[in-house]
């Protein structure tokens, strides 16, 4: 998938062409003052990205990394061992 780039002024002047290309599955990059500013997507591409965004579930590693850190300084609980049952 190739992304075409437009200056903001060209995108304004040729907005129909920008929209047509986006609807055809070719995202259109719009720059402002020489820097990327926005991307025009067709609704199908947008909906696909929204579905993917909702599918992201954190991995175990991500969840563990979010746990509060204590730098190893924690109190050890005084626990009695459970009685052995044979």
PADO-857043 format. One line per field, with one value per residue: residue number from 1; residue in one letter; y, z, x of N, C-alpha, C in turn. Coordinates in steps of 0.001 Angstrom, whole numbers. Example, Ala and Ser with C-alpha at 12.3 -4.5 7.8 and 13.67 -1.06 7.14 Angstrom:
BEGIN
num c(1, 2) .
residuo c(a, s) .
ny c(-5690, -2250) .
nz c(7800, 7080) .
nx c(13190, 12850) .
cay c(-4500, -1060) .
caz c(7800, 7140) .
cax c(12300, 13670) .
cy c(-3300, 30) .
cz c(7800, 7870) .
cx c(13200, 12900) .
! end
This chain:
BEGIN
num c(1, 2, 3, 4, 5, 6, 7, 8, 9, 10, 11, 12, 13, 14, 15, 16, 17, 18, 19, 20, 21, 22, 23, 24, 25, 26, 27, 28, 29, 30, 31, 32, 33, 34, 35, 36, 37, 38, 39, 40, 41, 42, 43, 44, 45, 46, 47, 48, 49, 50, 51, 52, 53, 54, 55, 56, 57, 58, 59, 60, 61, 62, 63, 64, 65, 66, 67, 68, 69, 70, 71, 72, 73, 74, 75, 76, 77, 78, 79, 80, 81, 82, 83, 84, 85, 86) .
residuo c(x, x, x, x, x, x, x, x, x, x, x, x, x, x, x, x, x, x, x, x, x, x, x, x, x, x, x, x, x, x, x, x, x, x, x, x, x, x, x, x, x, x, x, x, x, x, x, x, x, x, x, x, x, x, x, x, x, x, x, x, x, x, x, x, x, x, x, x, x, x, x, x, x, x, x, x, x, x, x, x, x, x, x, x, x, x) .
ny c(-1160, 2046, 5305, 8417, 11754, 15001, 18546, 20790, 22887, 21902, 19656, 20874, 22186, 20031, 18303, 16431, 14541, 13615, 12402, 10463, 8807, 7890, 6491, 4456, 2842, 3811, 5379, 8871, 11149, 14227, 17133, 19798, 22790, 21420, 19184, 15999, 16021, 14994, 12072, 10947, 8602, 5925, 4916, 2150, 1325, 2841, 1752, -857, -400, 587, -1701, -3363, -1916, -2272, -4956, -5291, -6704, -6529, -8089, -10693, -9902, -7097, -6487, -7290, -5500, -3183, -3331, -1949, -859, -1783, -1616, -3835, -3623, -4781, -5931, -9100, -11412, -12882, -16062, -19038, -22434, -24659, -27345, -30699, -33080, -36435) .
nz c(0, -1008, 140, -721, -827, 27, -67, 2286, 1020, -1640, -1084, -218, -2578, -4272, -3110, -3705, -5246, -3322, -1514, -3195, -3785, -1199, -643, -2430, -1159, -749, 1476, 2198, 2745, 4348, 4406, 6443, 6421, 5568, 7195, 8238, 8776, 8841, 8009, 5452, 5361, 3871, 4840, 5295, 5820, 8115, 9899, 10089, 11409, 13815, 14812, 15214, 17180, 19345, 19785, 21016, 23710, 26830, 27305, 29459, 30312, 29894, 31779, 34156, 34171, 34743, 37402, 40699, 41766, 44292, 44784, 45925, 48644, 50966, 53445, 54895, 55347, 58438, 58606, 59579, 58987, 57230, 58754, 58273, 56379, 55998) .
nx c(847, 760, 1409, 301, 1592, 568, 733, -725, -2092, -2333, -3893, -6228, -6992, -7397, -9222, -11240, -9841, -8066, -9834, -11035, -8811, -8205, -10556, -10216, -8503, -5965, -4125, -3837, -1372, -1097, 753, 2002, 3588, 5820, 5966, 4651, 1155, -1473, -3451, -5480, -7954, -9809, -13102, -13325, -10661, -10232, -12176, -11192, -8752, -9765, -11043, -8821, -7530, -9238, -8888, -6484, -5008, -3443, -264, 1048, 3568, 3416, 1423, 2706, 4852, 3518, 2951, 3311, 6542, 8903, 11555, 12753, 12646, 10806, 8525, 8656, 6116, 5118, 4458, 2775, 3574, 1376, -373, 779, -913, -1479) .
cay c(0, 3259, 6502, 9615, 12925, 16254, 19703, 21181, 23704, 21017, 18811, 21722, 22442, 18793, 17464, 15301, 13533, 13041, 11512, 9322, 7910, 7260, 5515, 3344, 2055, 4399, 6476, 10105, 11925, 15672, 17801, 21211, 23387, 20409, 18078, 15244, 16611, 14099, 11065, 10745, 7181, 5501, 4444, 732, 1273, 3401, 770, -1975, 42, 670, -3071, -3833, -1199, -2888, -6320, -5327, -7061, -6503, -9380, -10905, -9055, -5712, -6383, -7355, -4265, -2114, -3469, -992, -1347, -1442, -1663, -4975, -3343, -5119, -6728, -10470, -11774, -13972, -17059, -20367, -23470, -25437, -28695, -31768, -34117, -37554) .
caz c(0, -1092, 661, -1477, 30, -489, 804, 2734, -19, -2741, -619, -254, -3974, -4966, -2059, -4311, -5630, -2060, -1008, -4121, -3576, 112, -771, -3229, -326, -737, 2435, 1664, 3746, 4125, 5151, 6757, 6612, 5277, 8153, 8206, 9647, 8983, 6967, 5062, 5129, 3545, 6026, 5525, 6502, 9454, 10709, 10343, 12453, 15076, 15308, 15708, 18425, 20401, 20009, 21780, 25113, 27346, 27541, 30853, 30557, 30040, 33067, 35228, 34182, 35291, 38847, 41420, 42121, 45657, 44835, 46712, 50077, 51409, 54657, 54688, 56292, 59371, 58399, 60162, 57975, 57408, 59271, 57282, 56448, 55149) .
cax c(0, 1556, 773, 646, 1756, 38, 838, -2058, -2737, -2725, -4995, -7434, -7359, -7766, -9791, -11965, -8847, -7563, -10889, -11162, -7670, -8376, -11640, -9705, -7591, -4625, -4085, -3268, -657, -1150, 1810, 1817, 4919, 6836, 5958, 3397, 143, -2621, -3623, -6877, -8202, -11154, -13812, -13017, -9362, -10425, -12893, -10268, -7830, -10510, -11236, -7526, -7258, -10040, -8430, -5233, -5086, -2072, 377, 1435, 4747, 2939, 734, 3705, 5629, 2690, 2833, 4161, 7875, 9284, 13019, 13210, 12497, 9462, 8490, 8232, 5060, 5390, 3407, 2967, 3335, 155, -97, 890, -1945, -1100) .
cy c(1233, 4440, 7686, 10781, 14170, 17377, 20078, 21978, 22841, 20124, 19598, 21896, 21199, 17788, 16260, 14187, 12848, 12021, 10280, 8315, 7180, 6193, 4294, 2514, 2575, 5581, 7683, 10933, 13397, 16307, 19263, 21769, 22338, 19218, 17329, 15814, 15659, 13094, 10931, 9276, 6976, 4908, 2970, 573, 1772, 2384, -421, -1608, 132, -721, -3607, -3183, -1847, -4313, -6395, -5609, -7071, -7919, -9499, -10006, -7600, -5514, -6402, -6074, -3086, -2204, -2439, -1641, -920, -1486, -2780, -4762, -3595, -5984, -8119, -10825, -12939, -14966, -18369, -21396, -24217, -26819, -29725, -32783, -35226, -38303) .
cz c(0, -588, -160, -513, -704, 468, 1207, 1666, -1193, -2338, -604, -1681, -4684, -4010, -2616, -4704, -4394, -1537, -1898, -3908, -2238, 57, -1570, -2445, -301, 230, 1863, 2806, 3379, 5018, 5379, 7136, 6494, 6214, 8055, 9209, 9894, 7835, 6703, 4679, 4640, 4786, 6310, 6247, 7931, 10378, 11044, 11447, 13806, 15664, 15884, 17043, 19587, 20701, 20889, 23251, 25652, 27576, 29034, 31211, 30759, 31382, 34228, 35316, 34746, 36807, 39530, 41808, 43548, 45856, 45726, 48206, 50485, 52645, 54332, 55763, 57165, 59260, 59061, 59064, 58286, 57951, 58146, 57456, 55480, 54651) .
cx c(900, 744, 1245, 735, 1276, 428, -582, -2797, -3187, -3898, -6300, -7925, -7877, -8394, -10543, -11001, -8272, -8566, -11035, -10033, -7796, -9462, -11213, -8681, -6172, -4615, -3343, -2667, -738, -93, 1452, 3171, 6024, 6871, 4627, 2400, -1025, -2630, -5116, -7026, -9622, -11796, -13519, -11680, -9486, -11107, -12006, -9292, -8530, -10740, -9931, -7183, -8006, -9586, -7198, -5516, -3662, -1544, 698, 2620, 4313, 2240, 1722, 4528, 4838, 2533, 3726, 5488, 8205, 10799, 13544, 13103, 11054, 9561, 7989, 7209, 5507, 4236, 3779, 2739, 2030, 501, -105, -199, -1571, -2295) .
! end
